[in-house]
Every structure is written in C-alpha cells, then in structure tokens.
C-alpha cells in the first residue's frame, strides 16, 4: 500500500478499489496504488466494507458509521447491539453483517442489519 499502514480491516468496492482502516481515517487505494483519504475522524475504527452502491460502512467498537461514496456521513446504527465486534461485510442486497465475538463462545454471533 505504499505509504499507507493499515491499522484495521480492509474492504473492496465493485470497481476493485481497496479501502483500508489507517489510523483515524479510511484510505481508498486504486488499482495504480494511489491512495486517497475518503473518510476522516474515525479513530478506533476496526474494519471497513463497501456496498454495491459505493456506501462505506465503518465498524467501530460500539456501532457502525456509514458514509456515502464521497465520504460524507450518513449516520450510524447498531449502538448496543454487539459486545466485541471484529469484522463487517455489506452485501449487494443492502444487508450489513457484523461478526461479534461476544464475551465468550456462547455469546458470539453474527448480527444482520437490513436496509432501511
């Protein structure tokens, strides 16, 4: 990733761009390796996923923040719905999944958030 040092997860959009949690930002890396900061001020971000429309979902320790394809905040959701989130995935139907390791193996779960 050149000068980018990922500090969390990676995501990919439908055009093949890679999105990386890097410090307190989300960096978009194109196929030529050029990086652009698309989301700022997400200190503590764990993972990132991009849906088929280019919406960016950033997994935090206590919620999911989401942004449009220009990196403009569209809100957040999931506050209080997980204990120890680890990964996020956005599908092509508008579903967003969070893998939560819970407090032990019995409370581990995958939480699905539906469009709307």
Secondary structure, DSSP 8 states (H G I E B T S, - for coil): -TT----S-EEE-TTS-EEEEETTEEEEE-TT--EEEEE---TT--EEEE-TT--EEEE-SS-EEEE-TT--EEEEE-TTS-SSEEEEEE-TTS-EEEEE--SSTTT-EEEEE---
